[in-house]
Amino acid sequence: MQNIPWYERIKQARLSRCLSQQAAAALLEVDEKTYQRWEAGKHLPNFAGRRALRDHFGISPDLIPPL
């Protein structure tokens, strides 16, 4: 499997579900700017964000660098 950066996995998961960034943020219950920063790799999700990514997008928290 390719070594895809964690933030690219978030973007791919969103696009595969045909969601806008705004819709993805609402689904994950985070601010849209927060979501955009995750997807750009500028900020790391906190524990709640990691759990939401796992539950809604199937992204393992183990793939995201530690805080």
C-alpha positions in Angstrom: 0.0 0.0 0.0 1.2 3.5 -0.8 2.5 5.7 2.0 -0.3 8.3 1.8 0.0 11.2 4.2 -2.7 11.1 6.9 -4.2 14.4 5.7 -4.5 13.1 2.1 -6.5 10.1 3.5 -8.9 12.5 5.1 -9.4 14.3 1.7 -9.8 11.0 -0.2 -12.4 9.8 2.4 -14.3 13.0 2.0 -14.2 12.9 -1.8 -15.2 9.3 -2.0 -18.4 10.2 -0.1 -19.0 13.2 -2.4 -18.9 15.6 0.6 -17.9 19.2 0.5 -15.5 20.4 3.2 -18.4 22.1 4.9 -20.5 19.0 4.9 -17.6 16.9 6.2 -17.0 19.4 9.0 -20.7 19.2 9.9 -20.7 15.4 9.9 -17.6 15.3 12.1 -19.0 18.1 14.3 -16.0 20.4 13.9 -15.7 24.0 12.7 -15.1 24.2 8.9 -11.8 26.0 9.3 -10.6 23.3 11.7 -11.5 20.6 9.1 -9.8 22.6 6.4 -6.6 22.7 8.5 -6.7 19.0 9.0 -7.1 18.3 5.3 -4.2 20.7 4.6 -2.0 18.9 7.2 -1.6 22.2 9.1 -3.2 21.0 12.4 -3.6 17.6 14.0 -7.0 16.5 15.2 -7.5 16.2 18.9 -8.8 13.0 20.5 -12.5 13.7 19.7 -11.5 14.6 16.1 -9.6 11.4 15.7 -12.5 9.4 17.0 -14.9 11.2 14.6 -12.5 10.5 11.7 -12.4 6.8 12.7 -16.2 6.5 13.2 -17.3 8.4 10.1 -14.4 8.0 7.6 -12.8 4.7 8.8 -9.4 6.4 9.3 -7.4 4.8 12.1 -6.1 7.2 14.7 -2.8 5.3 14.5 -2.3 6.8 11.0 -2.3 10.4 12.5 0.9 11.6 14.2 0.7 12.0 17.9 -0.2 15.4 19.4 
